């Protein structure tokens, strides 16, 4: 047993002081590096983690140069009759420097694992960067932060080399436990060395074990709260009466360009309070438009105006932050805050000046409207997919946005629940008094939900109009294919309203005017092809069945015109028929006769 216990108190106060500083420095630096996108990021990262990889004596030598009498800090404090070298403060500084990288890297790794969409949604709900960090990032990263704090404390407690270089080994002043162990071994006092070794191991391991125990207990409590079973049932997905908003709306104008490596978005459109669907394949730029409107992405140039308020204008230097745009965003995975209850999620975007009673009334109102009564105390992981979607929608509507942006809200749901919630969404959007944009790549979903459509392809608008116009009169081949047309042929004009379908090897009479274009095409949708027993009808041709493909309710028939096929890929048209029709024609002898009615044919430009 040592006669002097000062190394214990010096080590503890040094470690606690170092942990206090590294806690705030490490977290703030990690969060800054998370959002920093400058070119010097790799260099800064290397400087921050250098004490973790450099030999402790090298770190101590550099600290000695920096804080010594002739160093920049030493000269700065010399007029104050202060000295850092060979003092307890020097030991604390050395402990801070060597423990900082552990806190920083652990916190950064924790923050990087948090879904960035959570913060993006928080900003659209009016949260500042500080509020978003304090209410979303910090609570979700708390387990990792505590782990980093424990590691930083253990590292500060066990620091030796840098401390010896900067603070020295002065018994009762700068001698820490690690130095007491080293010099006890040097003098042959093995019992004292053993004692201090056991003390430092117990102290360090106690903190680590305590944090692990807390995390396990936290997980058990969370599982204990998960006694409710999430249900994907029809009963929970009834059509509701949506929230009515009291704003006066004049429309949304978007005229922007966003340049990215390998992608260039250029779009210009305006819409009023009718739901506008953004339809297109993956990578067409649909979600990017929503992100630019919400302020998550900054366009390269252009302007965005919502109800007369300029959200973005590159020429005038205006770029409102997300929190000030009054835009509600519903993303694919809903981005509910997992550490908050349903009620807390809904209340997140409510004005802070509201009284507790007003907030509670708004929450209850949203729960009733969204058919979520009794679920206010549950957490997102205790809800079904449909319930999560409705909570996210309630959260967005509770903040009373002037525009509601829906980014493929049904993509995470199964087919049956998707159909039920789609009807619910139609009712919400019909009654919603604001502007709504609905992103989807599903043409049938777009047709059912959206009165108006903006068709996108490779970052460009290719058609903008009512759903009837877009589906019945697509202006180009790409629009026809994006809206599900499976039969398209190159065409050439032969006479007034007569075209030759080159790929189908036939002449057809059309009712639409033939465009004055160098490249024209003709198309017909698979479900609009009909079969007839009268070979004399207009636009009727003999056909042979090449093969068929079955779905639960329909049959897709691959047909060859004029002559029997040579192989399974030798076909001209795809026709879709209900199985009742298929049962009626499948046993008829070939050739059948197929009619391409002129009123169903679509003439398009290339």
Number of C-alpha atoms within 10 A of each C-alpha: 10 13 6 9 13 18 20 19 14 22 26 19 14 26 24 20 19 26 29 15 16 28 24 15 15 27 23 15 17 23 18 12 16 14 8 11 9 9 8 9 11 10 9 13 15 11 11 18 18 15 21 16 11 11 12 20 16 14 23 23 18 16 21 24 16 15 22 19 17 13 14 12 15 19 16 13 14 13 8 8 6 11 17 21 20 20 18 24 18 25 32 27 23 29 29 27 22 27 32 30 23 24 29 29 20 22 29 24 15 21 22 14 10 14 13 13 16 19 23 21 28 28 27 26 30 23 21 17 13 10 15 19 17 12 18 19 22 19 14 21 20 15 18 20 25 21 22 29 29 24 22 30 32 23 21 31 28 21 25 23 19 27 35 24 23 30 24 22 19 14 14 14 17 26 27 31 26 23 25 21 21 14 15 18 15 11 9 10 14 13 14 18 24 14 14 25 16 12 13 19 13 11 15 19 14 14 18 19 12 13 18 15 12 14 17 12 12 13 12 12 11 14 12 10 13 15 9 11 10 15 14 17 12 12 9 17 21 13 18 16 16 20 19 13 15 11 12 10 16 15 18 22 19 20 17 23 21 20 13 10 5 5 13 16 22 20 19 14 12 14 17 16 19 19 23 26 28 28 29 26 16 13 13 22 25 30 20 19 25 23 19 20 28 28 23 18 14 18 26 15 17 18 22 24 17 24 18 12 11 16 23 27 18 15 9 10 9 13 17 15 18 26 20 16 24 21 29 30 30 23 25 17 19 25 21 25 23 15 15 19 19 28 23 17 24 27 22 21 23 21 14 10 8 10 10 10 9 12 20 14 12 17 23 18 17 25 21 14 17 25 20 19 12 10 16 17 11 17 22 24 19 21 20 16 22 22 23 21 26 22 27 26 24 27 27 28 26 24 20 23 22 26 27 25 26 23 23 21 23 24 15 14 18 12 10 11 17 19 16 18 23 18 16 20 19 18 16 19 22 18 14 23 20 26 24 26 26 25 27 23 21 16 16 11 18 21 19 12 20 24 16 22 25 25 24 26 20 17 21 18 22 17 19 20 15 17 20 13 14 20 21 16 17 25 20 18 22 20 23 24 15 20 23 15 20 16 18 22 20 19 24 19 19 12 10 11 14 16 22 20 20 14 14 18 13 15 16 21 19 21 15 15 10 21 14 9 12 8 13 21 25 27 24 25 24 19 15 16 19 15 20 14 11 12 15 11 14 13 16 20 21 19 24 21 19 19 17 14 10 11 9 7 9 16 18 19 21 22 24 24 22 16 11 17 18 10 9 11 12 15 22 19 25 20 21 21 19 14 17 11 13 15 11 9 13 12 8 9 8 13 16 19 20 24 21 22 19 16 12 17 21 25 26 25 19 14
